[in-house]
Amino acid sequence: MSDGAGRPLLEVEALEVVYGGAVHALHGVGLAVRAGEIAALVGANGAGKTTLLRAVSNLLPALRGQVTAGRLAFDGRDVTRTRTDALVRAGLVGVLEGRHCFRALSVRDNLVAGGLGRGSGRGAVRADLERVYGLFPALAAKRDVAAGLLSGGEQQMAAIGRALMGRPRLLVLDEPSMGLAPKVVEAIYRVLTGLNRTEGLTLLVAEQNVRLALRHAHHAVVLENGRSALAGSAAALRARDDVQALYLGGAARAASDRSPDSRVRAPA
Ligand code: ATP
């Protein structure tokens, strides 16, 4: 189901974020995510990716973080004035801070929790469960297993599945590839890009792995030390000599996605 394709669903303008009144994590960062597109946020450790995703979900106050300037709007709502649960009900659903699952609960109960968070009724939850099992057959096979016993890849699938149970309009993901084998990463991205293509699901994905991000996203913003260093279409960024040299390990090198060279290095 397309969501007014092309319209800005998320707008971030000149965003400044400070933690604990002292650590200035973002400096004037801007980003627009249009309905129906996959946007990537790439950057090295500490560049500010997680902070931006927390800001987008209005999770900063709980971490003594504060938006001190700029604008953040989801579908026209001022994010800083909207509670996280209201943002979820409006369609902004995140998979942040690792892949939180309720470890003692079964896969099924974890997924059901995602549907209830949105206020879905029983029938809708049942239908959405079957849909998630169809997308991630590995979860269907382990529906009665405690989430804490799943592999890392399966836990990531469960976390994404739980978010999908909330029927997101914008799905926000923090490093879904982190620590996972290339085959598992590909399987997860295949599902995400498939949902984007077939249903117009809008995605904002933070990734350290630039090669991976630029292969799957339509647009990308590169963060360096809390500032937007580069932005543009993934195709244009991939073609740039400086991006090739700095982030992709040179044009001639066909290194795998797990190569350290495809990760963003901290600027000198
Ligand atoms: P990583 O991939 O390591 O998570 P990142 O790009 O997501 O990196 P952030 O985690 O957003 O970067 O960190 C940006 C800056 O904000 C860093 O200097 C970090 O030390 C600081 N920071 C992050 N969280 C907090 C916090 N809760 N309190 C204080 N400072 C923080």
Boltz pocket constraint, residues with backbone or C-beta under 6 A from the ligand:
constraints:
  - pocket:
      binder: B
      contacts: [[A, 19], [A, 20], [A, 23], [A, 24], [A, 25], [A, 43], [A, 44], [A, 45], [A, 46], [A, 47], [A, 48], [A, 49], [A, 50], [A, 51], [A, 52], [A, 63], [A, 208]]
      max_distance: 6.0
